[in-house]
Amino acid sequence: MTEVTEHIDEHAPLIEMTGAAIPSLVDSDRMMAEDVTWSLHRGEYWAIGGLHGTGKSDFISTAAGILPPIKGTYRLFGKEMPPGFVQELLPTRLRVGLVFDGGRLLGHLSVAENVALPLQYHTDMPLENLVARVRDLLTAVEMLAVAEQHPASINRNSQQRVGLARALGLKPEVLLLDKPLSGLDPEDARWWLAMLDDLSKGHSIVDGKPITIVATADDLRPWRGHARQFAVLRTKHFRVVTTPSTPEFTEESLMREMVGKDLD
């Protein structure tokens, strides 16, 4: 079975893109963003905004290492990651958890089976321990009551929470989330923001170790007071915007970055 622990320099970037051209998930020849130079360091918490069609899902897939850039370089934990599956690099990839937009659960498996899948593939955990781990994960995301149901019988928000439980199973050091607040009512959005705050500080479900977080968003305003670093994708460019510690970081400046024009 695969070991998922590996020593790294604590100060080195966990994810690094240099001059990267981000392709489309549906058309690998189409470029969604160009000349992206960005690095993710341990302990950061990014919210990356953009309007519909600006390449947020494509960016997060490239950051996860599942969508190679058209050109430029992409490094994960200091290692340049080639396209395709390389067995020797699997332990490095498993240090990143990814929550897809909508969860992307396997419909023929129960909720519990979906969460158990990475544990079954990548650990030699005894069955009793695996069952206990799945129970703890589903309890953490408040989805234990639907453990035996199939994804089609639960709503989108519940599916995405299950996707979070699955992503946390191997206790990743980096957690990437594609539009986790999309389509949620205010109560559900508050749950996600509180949960991600806890994970960024250190949650018991990952042994209290802080997780480095990157989330994409249609609207950056709900992330104020939660995320600590911000960027936008617009007109095929990736731009870091001011941080909350500076006076220029306002809702108006964020919206100007998002829509590309001054507000009235």
C-alpha positions, 0 to 999 in steps of 0.5 A: 500500500502507498505511504502518504507521508514525506518530509519537505522543507517547511518554507518551500512552496507547496504548489508553484506555477511559473508562466503556466497556461491553464487549459480548459477541462473540456478542451485541452487546446483552449487556454483559460488563463495565461502566464500564471505565476503563483505559489502556495505556502504552508498555512495560507488560505486563498479565495480565488474569484472569477465570473462564470467561464473565467476558468476557476474549475480549470485553475483548481484542477491544474493546482491539484495536478490533474490538468497539466498546464499547456506551457510553463511549469507546475511543481507540487511539493517541489517536484515537477509533475509530468502529465499522466500517472506516475506511480513514484509520484503518487505519495506526493499527489496524495498530500493534496485533497480535492473537493469537486464542485458538487462533490462528484460522488460515484453514483453506484456506491453508498455515501459511506463507500464513497468516503471509504474509497481512498482509504481502501486504495491507499492504506492498509488500514484494518477493516474495523479502523476503516469503518471507524474512520469513515464514521468519524469523517461523516460525523465531522461533516454532519452526514452520518445519517445518510451513510447508507444512502446513494448520492442521487437521494441527497441534495447537492450541498450534502453531496459536496459535504460528503466530497469534503469527507472523502477529501479529508480521509487521508489527512491532506496537507493541502485542501483545494475546493472548487466553488464550495459556496456555489448555490448555497443558502446563507446557513449552509454557506456559514457552515462551510466557512466555519468548517474551513476556518476550523480546518485551516487552524487545525481540526480534530478530524485531521489530528489538529494539524492546520491545513493549507486551503485554496477555494474558488468562488463566484463572489469573494465577499463572503470570504472576507474575514475567513480567507487570508489571501485573495486573487481573481481570474479575469480576461485570461489573467490571474491577479493577486488582490490586496489583503485585508490588512491594507485599506485598499481591500474593500468590497468595491475593489474586489468587485472591480477586479471581478467585473473589470469596471468601476462601480457606480 
